[in-house]
Amino acid sequence: MRVKIGKYSDRLMCNLYRNYMDKKYGFVDYPNKQSKFEDRLEWIDDRIQDVYNVFNRLWFDRRQRKIKVHIDPWDTWSMDHTLALIVLPMLKQLKATKHGAPYVDDKDVPKHLKSTSAPELTQEEKDCGATDAFHFERWNWVMDEMIFAFEQKTLDSWEEQYYGEWVVDESKTFGGYHINADEEGRKKHQERMTNGFRLFGKYYENLWD
């Protein structure tokens, strides 16, 4: 397999007004009434952006993202394992760099992370569209479960920890069997992996930053 995917096409953006306002007011809603200087700065920003947009339409918006994907026959012999090798590092990077979180169903997380377990929002918070105290923790938990599932899939021997001791069968030239195998532990481990893959499918369209 050979994969080369270029970055998204850049666009010219004038951020004079935004940078000034963010520095002055922080990353919050700007005041409804602006000073004369802020009005003028916003007007200048808009005029510069108008010029930039001409170049954006003529050049930047016409550029296509470079994508080259070559699949070899052996890549699909164990396609689930092959994809896990790619998905796992992407999930880890996304978790480390994400700036937000989607809504996660209560039924997909443990009881202590459900919205019903969070402190009740005030009416003012509800009117402002605030999220509950566990909103981001729920997404972190879901991402951890996805990462766990794909991490285990990249291992060829995760089940060995549940096999127990190997006993050679003397009656056979080659053969034997395991004793004291933890079948219940292996089953729970597999169920957690399966749930991680389910969550990956359910929240696939939320895997963006």
Rosetta blueprint (number, residue, H / E / L):
1 M L
2 R E
3 V E
4 K E
5 I E
6 G L
7 K L
8 Y L
9 S L
10 D L
11 R L
12 L L
13 M L
14 C L
15 N L
16 L H
17 Y H
18 R H
19 N H
20 Y H
21 M H
22 D H
23 K H
24 K H
25 Y H
26 G L
27 F L
28 V L
29 D L
30 Y L
31 P L
32 N L
33 K L
34 Q L
35 S L
36 K H
37 F H
38 E H
39 D H
40 R H
41 L H
42 E H
43 W H
44 I H
45 D H
46 D H
47 R H
48 I H
49 Q H
50 D H
51 V H
52 Y H
53 N H
54 V H
55 F H
56 N H
57 R H
58 L H
59 W L
60 F H
61 D H
62 R H
63 R L
64 Q L
65 R L
66 K L
67 I E
68 K E
69 V E
70 H E
71 I L
72 D L
73 P H
74 W H
75 D H
76 T H
77 W L
78 S L
79 M H
80 D H
81 H H
82 T H
83 L H
84 A H
85 L H
86 I H
87 V H
88 L H
89 P H
90 M H
91 L H
92 K H
93 Q H
94 L H
95 K H
96 A H
97 T H
98 K L
99 H L
100 G L
101 A L
102 P L
103 Y L
104 V L
105 D L
106 D H
107 K H
108 D H
109 V L
110 P L
111 K H
112 H H
113 L H
114 K L
115 S H
116 T H
117 S H
118 A L
119 P L
120 E L
121 L L
122 T L
123 Q H
124 E H
125 E H
126 K H
127 D H
128 C L
129 G L
130 A L
131 T L
132 D L
133 A L
134 F L
135 H H
136 F H
137 E H
138 R H
139 W H
140 N H
141 W H
142 V H
143 M H
144 D H
145 E H
146 M H
147 I H
148 F H
149 A H
150 F H
151 E H
152 Q H
153 K H
154 T L
155 L L
156 D L
157 S L
158 W H
159 E H
160 E H
161 Q H
162 Y H
163 Y L
164 G L
165 E E
166 W E
167 V E
168 V E
169 D L
170 E L
171 S L
172 K L
173 T L
174 F L
175 G L
176 G E
177 Y E
178 H E
179 I E
180 N L
181 A L
182 D L
183 E H
184 E H
185 G H
186 R H
187 K H
188 K H
189 H H
190 Q H
191 E H
192 R H
193 M H
194 T H
195 N H
196 G H
197 F H
198 R H
199 L H
200 F H
201 G H
202 K H
203 Y L
204 Y H
205 E H
206 N H
207 L L
208 W L
209 D L
